[in-house]
Amino acid sequence: MTEIWQRFNGMQRRYLKRPVIAKRYDFETGDSESWHSHTQPQFVYTTRGVLRVITPDGAWTLGPYRGLWIAPLVAHELQAVSPTVMYTVYFEVDVAPRDEPRCHVLMISALLHELVAALVLDQQNGQPERRSTLIDPLLLQEMREAQLATEGLLPLPKDRRLQQICGQLMDAPADNTPLNDWGMRVGASESTLERAFKDETGLTFGQWRQRLRLVESISRLAKGMAVSTIATELGYRNSSAFITMFRRAMGETPQRFLRNRSGMEAGAAQTVSAEP
């Protein structure tokens, strides 16, 4: 925890009421929480719907049973892309199960979700602290052992010209306009923009656009869209081209991806149905 503690030198800290706090929120499409940060590490995930988390480093899109570790002091904004059930867990720094200074996506096991949901119920209903104290160690262990998910960050540039390009592509991910044409629109050469993309995002323009389409496809799959519709909306020639891209990036086809997510939802159905 040394690296995290060093970031608090000279700061006024606000402490939690207990070492681990869990909450549940239900969002409608378009609901958001504006930019803010916390002095404690935070973990957010969804069991239903799609949540977008924006940080200074970029945008993360979370479908069901994918969670984002948010390090202390990282500013972020939450946006519900669809009706969403979100869980959030805050940890005091000295018990935090992870100490990575950057955000990353983790897979949510059925046990991890049930532990978080149990804490939520206890804290909502004023249950005796004894049960929550027993839950905490196992929850922390599950968090330490949670696997990294293959979904990653969509890095967002700070250069105003790149921001203009990326903003328009995020509104219309099927747009296949070549970088040279974008250059004429924003007043820069193709080579200048290509260098800037690589410097600011770590990706070429083509790689960034493909990452955008992958993120958008995960969002659409989580909302139940047909693969053929997603392929059309994201600018692919046909479903086969989209499936090939998805399998190369995710290691499985969209259909298997959906089945795996459905299995997770079924595994946690009993807990979810018991929640208020």
N, C-alpha and C positions, 0 to 999 in steps of 0.2 A: 504493500500500500504506500510505499515511500513516495513514488512519483505523484500520486494523487494528493497526499498530505502536503507536499511541497507547494502545490498550487494554492494552498490556503494560507500561506504565510502572510501575516499582517491583515487578514480579512476578518470581518465580523461574521461568525457563523450562526445560522439558525438551526437548532436541533429538532429532530423528530420526537414525537411523544413516546415512541418505542423504536427498537433497532430496525424493524421491517414494517412498513405500512403498505397495504394493498387497497386499491379502489377500483370500482367498475364505473364506466360511463357509457351511456347509450346516445349515439349521435345520429342525426338525420343527415341526408345528403346536403353538402354545402356548409355544415357546421364547422367551426374552426376555433382554435385557441391561438391567439396572436403570439408574436415573438416573446419568449421569456426563457429563463434558465433557472437552475436549481443548484444549491450548494451540495446536495447529495446526488449520487448516481441514481439514475432512473431507468426502468425497463418498461417498455410499452409493447403490447401485442394485441391482436384482434382474434376473436373467435368467430366473427361474422362480419362480412363487409370488407371494405378496402380503406385503409388509412394511409395518407401521405404525410411524411414527416420531412420538413425542410430544415436544413442546418446551413451554416455558412459554407460547408464543403459540398453541399448538393442536396438532392431530393431522394428520399427512400420511400418506396411504395410497398406497403405491407398487406398481404392477403391473409386469410385465416391461418392461424397457428404459425405465424412468423412474427418474431419480436425484435425490437431494436434496443440495443444497449446504448444509453446516452450517458456519457461521462459527465462528471460535475462541471458546471459553468459553461457547458456547450449550449449556446442559444439555439432555440428550435421553435418551429411553428407546426401545429397539427391541423390537418384538413381531412374531413370525411369525404371520400370520393363517392360513397354510397352509404345507405343506412348501416351503421357500424356498432358493434359491441367491442369496446376497448377496455382492457385491464392495464393498470399501471402499478408498478411496485417501486417504492423508494427505499433505499438502504442507507443507514448511517455509514460513513466512510470507513470506520474501523471494523465493520463486519461485512463490507461489500464483497460479494463473491468473485468479482472480476476487477482488474485494475487497468484495463486498456484505456488509454487517453482518447481514443477515437471511437466513433460509432461503428457498430457492425450488427449484422442480422444473425439471429439465433433461431434454431428450430425449437418449437414448443412441444414437449412430450405430454402425453395424457396425464402423467403423474404431476408434472410441473404445474399444469393448468389446475388440476384438482386442489393442489396445495394453495395456490394463489386464491382460487375461488373460496376455499375454506377460510382463509384469512379475511377475505372481504366480508363474508357472512358474520364471522366472529366480531369484526370491528363495527359492522353495521348494527348488530343486535346486542352489543355490549356483553358478549360472552366472557366468562372468566379468563383472565390472562394465562392461566395454566395451560390451556389447550394451544393457544397461539405460541407460547414459549416452546412447546413440544414440536409444533409445525416448523418453526424457524430453521433449525439445523438441517432438516431434510430439504427444505426449500433452497437453502443456500447451497447444499451439495448438488442438487439438481441444476441449479444455475451454473455452478462451476463446470459441470459435465455436459452442459447443453452444447450440441453440435452447431458449428457455423453453417449457415444456409448459403446456398449458391447464389441467391439473389443478392445483388450488391448495389452500390451507390451509383446514382446518375449524377456525375460531377457537374457542377454549374460554374461557368467562368465568371470572372469579374470584369473583363474587358467589355466595354459598352457595345462594341460591334458584335462580339460573339453573343452577348446577352440578347441582342436584337434577333439574331439568327435562331438561337436556342428557344427563345420565347415563342417565335412563330412556328417552329417545328413542334414544340410541345402542344400548341393549339391544333396543329395539323400534321400528325406524325406520318401520314402517308405521302407527304410532300417529297418528291424526288429531285427537287431543284439542285443542280450541281453547284459545287462550291464557287466556281468561277462566276456564275450568275449571282450568287449571294454577294460576292465581292463587289460587283457593279452596283448592287443595291445599297451596300453599307459604306462604299468608298474605300475599298482596300483590295489589294491584289490577292489572287488565289494562294500564292505561296506565303504571303504574309498571314493570311487567315489560317492556313494549315499549320504554320509554325506556332501561331498563337493558341490554336486548339490543343496541340501537343503539350505546349508549355503549361497551360492553365488547367487542363483536364487529365493529362496523361494519356489521352486517346487521340487518334486521328479523327477528322470530321466524319468519315465513313463509320468508324467504330463507335463514335458517340451517337450517331443517328441509329445505328443498330441496337445499341444499349437502350436508347429511348424506346424503341419499338418492343424490345424484350420486356421492359418495365411495364409498358402500356398493355402488352399482351397478358401479363400476369394479372394486372388489374381487371381486365375484361374477362379472363377465365374465372376469376373469383366472383364476378358478378353473374356468371352463368351463360355468357355469350357462346354461340356456336363457333367452332374453329373456322369454318368457312367465312363467317361474318367478320371475325377478327382479322383473318388474312386480307380480306378486301379493305377493311377500314385502315389497316396499317400499310397498305401499298404493295402487298406481295402479288406476284403474278397469279398464284393459285394456292390452294391449301397445302399442297405438297412442299412448295418452297418455304412456306411459313413453318411447317412441321420440322423440316430439315434444320432451319435456323434455330428453332426452339430446342431441339434435341442436342444440337451441337453446343449450345450455351448452357443448358440445364441438365444434360445427361439423361433425359427422359423425354418422351413425347408429351404433348399437351394432355392427351387422354389419360396417360398414366399419372401425370402430375395431378389432374383432377381427381382420379381415383384415390391417390394417396391422401389428398386433402380431405376427401369425403370420409375416408377411413378414420382420420384424426377426429373429425367432427362426430362420427358415430361413437368413437371411443370415449368422448367426453360428453355425450348427449345426456347421460344421467345427471351429471353435475350441473350442466347448463340449464336443464329443465327444472332443477330444484332452486335456481336462483330467482330472486324477486324480479 
